[in-house]
């Protein structure tokens, strides 16, 4: 599974380059939660082990969790509230102002991220989360 290799790569780079943290972005529908295809319906039904994974990562000081979604603005506000109520600490949505434009990249329209969890890029929300959770636990030697 490519995402597992990417997790290893990014944690290694964080250590080798002495970064203080990495930035993880999560699509919502089809990746983190089951889609319902109804505008305004913000019911959160997590895929198996998705919530557990995000809760595990939420207290890590060297990880920023971020939402990456095309949801409508009023839906985003509600999703952010629901995730906070579940104890999941997302820092930003669709942006990363902590990484400024530099010689390497321009982040005005595409936020800087180390890892993207996205069903359109091959992530399978129904089946991938347990392996991802175990990989993150491995990174923290649990």
C-alpha positions as CSV (number, residue, x, y, z in Angstrom):
1,X,0.0,0.0,0.0
2,X,1.6,3.3,-1.2
3,X,0.3,5.4,1.7
4,X,2.3,3.2,4.2
5,X,5.5,3.8,2.3
6,X,4.7,7.5,2.2
7,X,4.2,7.5,6.0
8,X,7.6,5.9,6.5
9,X,9.2,8.3,4.1
10,X,7.8,11.4,5.6
11,X,8.6,10.4,9.2
12,X,12.2,9.6,8.1
13,X,12.5,13.0,6.4
14,X,11.1,14.7,9.5
15,X,13.9,13.0,11.5
16,X,16.7,13.5,9.0
17,X,15.9,17.1,8.3
18,X,15.1,17.9,11.9
19,X,11.6,19.2,11.2
20,X,9.5,19.9,14.2
21,X,6.4,18.5,12.6
22,X,4.7,17.2,9.5
23,X,1.4,18.2,7.9
24,X,-1.3,15.6,7.2
25,X,-4.4,16.4,5.1
26,X,-7.5,14.4,5.1
27,X,-10.3,14.4,2.6
28,X,-13.7,13.7,4.3
29,X,-16.2,11.9,2.1
30,X,-15.0,8.5,0.8
31,X,-11.9,8.7,2.9
32,X,-12.6,9.6,6.5
33,X,-16.4,9.4,6.6
34,X,-19.0,7.6,4.5
35,X,-20.6,9.9,1.9
36,X,-24.4,10.5,1.9
37,X,-24.6,12.7,-1.2
38,X,-27.0,15.1,0.5
39,X,-26.2,18.8,0.5
40,X,-26.3,20.1,4.1
41,X,-26.3,16.6,5.7
42,X,-23.2,16.6,7.9
43,X,-23.8,13.3,9.7
44,X,-20.4,11.8,10.5
45,X,-20.2,8.0,10.0
46,X,-16.5,7.1,10.3
47,X,-15.0,4.3,8.3
48,X,-13.6,1.5,10.5
49,X,-10.5,2.7,12.4
50,X,-10.6,6.2,10.9
51,X,-11.7,7.9,14.2
52,X,-9.2,5.8,16.2
53,X,-6.4,6.8,13.9
54,X,-7.2,10.5,14.2
55,X,-7.6,10.3,17.9
56,X,-4.3,8.6,18.2
57,X,-2.6,11.4,16.1
58,X,-4.5,14.3,17.7
59,X,-2.3,14.6,20.7
60,X,1.0,14.2,18.9
61,X,3.0,17.5,18.9
62,X,4.9,16.7,15.8
63,X,1.8,16.3,13.6
64,X,-0.7,18.8,12.3
65,X,-4.0,17.4,11.2
66,X,-5.9,19.3,8.5
67,X,-9.1,18.9,6.6
68,X,-9.0,18.9,2.8
69,X,-12.6,19.1,1.4
70,X,-14.8,20.6,-1.2
71,X,-17.7,20.7,1.2
72,X,-19.8,23.9,1.4
73,X,-18.6,26.5,3.9
74,X,-21.5,26.0,6.3
75,X,-20.9,22.3,6.2
76,X,-17.3,22.8,6.9
77,X,-18.1,24.7,10.1
78,X,-20.4,21.9,11.2
79,X,-17.8,19.2,10.4
80,X,-15.1,21.1,12.3
81,X,-17.5,21.3,15.3
82,X,-18.4,17.6,15.1
83,X,-14.7,16.5,14.9
84,X,-13.8,18.7,17.9
85,X,-16.7,17.2,19.9
86,X,-15.2,13.7,19.1
87,X,-11.8,14.9,20.4
88,X,-10.1,15.1,16.9
89,X,-7.9,18.2,16.7
90,X,-7.8,19.5,13.1
91,X,-5.8,22.7,12.8
92,X,-6.9,24.1,9.5
93,X,-9.2,23.4,6.6
94,X,-8.0,23.7,3.0
95,X,-5.1,25.8,4.0
96,X,-1.7,25.7,5.8
97,X,-0.7,29.2,6.7
98,X,2.1,27.8,8.8
99,X,4.2,27.2,5.6
100,X,4.9,30.3,3.7
101,X,5.9,30.7,0.0
102,X,9.6,30.1,-0.4
103,X,12.1,29.2,-3.1
104,X,10.8,25.7,-3.2
105,X,7.1,26.4,-3.7
106,X,4.2,28.8,-3.9
107,X,1.4,27.8,-1.5
108,X,-1.1,30.5,-2.3
109,X,-3.5,28.0,-4.0
110,X,-2.2,24.6,-2.9
111,X,-1.4,24.2,0.7
112,X,1.8,22.5,1.7
113,X,1.3,19.0,3.0
114,X,3.5,15.9,3.7
115,X,0.7,13.3,3.4
116,X,-2.7,13.4,1.7
117,X,-5.4,10.9,2.5
118,X,-7.8,11.0,-0.4
119,X,-10.1,8.4,-2.0
120,X,-9.6,10.0,-5.4
121,X,-5.9,9.2,-5.2
122,X,-6.5,5.6,-4.3
123,X,-7.1,5.6,-0.5
124,X,-9.7,3.1,0.4
125,X,-11.6,4.4,3.5
126,X,-13.4,1.1,4.0
127,X,-10.3,-1.0,4.2
128,X,-7.1,1.0,4.7
129,X,-7.5,2.6,8.1
130,X,-6.4,-0.3,10.3
131,X,-3.1,-0.6,8.4
132,X,-2.6,3.1,8.6
133,X,-3.3,3.1,12.3
134,X,-0.8,0.3,12.8
135,X,1.8,2.2,10.7
136,X,1.4,5.3,12.8
137,X,1.7,3.3,16.0
138,X,4.9,1.8,14.6
139,X,6.2,5.3,14.1
140,X,5.6,6.0,17.8
141,X,6.7,2.5,18.9
142,X,3.4,1.5,20.5
